[in-house]
Amino acid sequence: MKASLPDPGKAHALRTENERKALDLFLQGIREIRYGVVSAVLQDGLVVQVECAEKFRLMTRREIELAGGGDGI
């Protein structure tokens, strides 16, 4: 039995589709997260994961004092 070679056209199409999905996820993270990080994890030159970490900003001690707040928690 003869091993068949991978179809370069199909491989290119799959890579292009993977890149498109990665960009869509990256843009979605940028649009939806107010403060945080959106990053791409690469393996062998391919995006294998998109990570989104949202952060929530709390008031600083100075902002609390200026707002007339108490001693905090």
Residue pairs with C-beta under 8 A, 6 or more apart in sequence:
15 46
18 46
18 47
19 47
22 40
22 47
22 50
25 50
26 38
26 40
26 50
29 38
29 50
29 52
30 38
32 52
33 52
33 54
34 54
35 54
35 55
35 56
35 57
36 52
36 53
36 54
36 55
37 51
37 52
37 53
37 55
38 50
38 51
38 52
39 50
39 51
40 47
40 49
40 50
40 51
41 47
41 48
41 49
41 50
41 51
42 48
59 67
59 69
61 72
64 70
64 72
